[in-house]
Amino acid sequence: MIRGIVLHSNDNVATLIDTGEAGGSCKLQGEKAGQVKLAAALPFGHKVAIAAIKKGGPVIKYGQVIGNVTADVAIGEHVHVHNVESQRGRGDRAKKE
């Protein structure tokens, strides 16, 4: 069975600790239990949505916002650079003095 780890109880994504096939059932482990059905094949280490996230909504991992989605994301969908805008390490958002 495909496994995904949830690192904080507030997270809306799980990180795969196995390679996942489209349509496969992903068992959640860690701070949340349950299962999600993968919408697409996903490689080891990638994130899958465990809750629906509306366009512009936060991606929460480690209990922290790590970015915002650029389109609606359904449960079981891949959450990665193709649909997330990072909020960390952005030089274009440098603090103004």
Summary of the structure (lengths in Angstrom):
residues: 97
radius of gyration: 13.7
end to end distance: 51.7
largest distance: 51.7
contacts: 280
relative contact order: 0.22
helix: 3%
strand: 42%
